[in-house]
Amino acid sequence: MQKYLADEKINTEGEFIVGGYSPPWIPRFLARNEAMIKLKG
């Protein structure tokens, strides 16, 4: 993800935040998660 943002010259600010939506007993390949990052305007 970080390489893609750098390649596209997208300026970010801070660290990635991970948002998990699936309960812990769901296998990882079925889990739904998001990665969020603040973008510089």
N, C-alpha and C positions, 0 to 999 in steps of 0.2 A: 504494500500500500504506500509506504513512504517513498519508495523508488518511483512509483507511478506519479505521485504528486510532484516530486522533484523534476521528473522528466517533462511534465506538463507545465512547469514553472508556476505551480499553485503554491502561494505562500501560506504557511500554517502557523499556528500559535499554540504552544503548550503541548501536552501529552495526549495520546489517544485515550478515549473513555470507552469501555466495553459495556454494552447493555445486553444482558442475557434474558431471554423470555421463556425458555423451556425449563421444566423441573429437572433436578439433578439425575433422576433415574432414566432419562431419555438418552439413547446412544448419541454420541457426538455427531455422527454423520446425519442424524435426523434433527439435531438441535437448531433452533433459530436464534441468531445473535446479530448484533450490529456493532460496528466500530464507529465512533464519532470523534471528530476533530474540529477545533475552532479554526476558521479561515480568517486571514487578515483581509480587511476590506480595502 
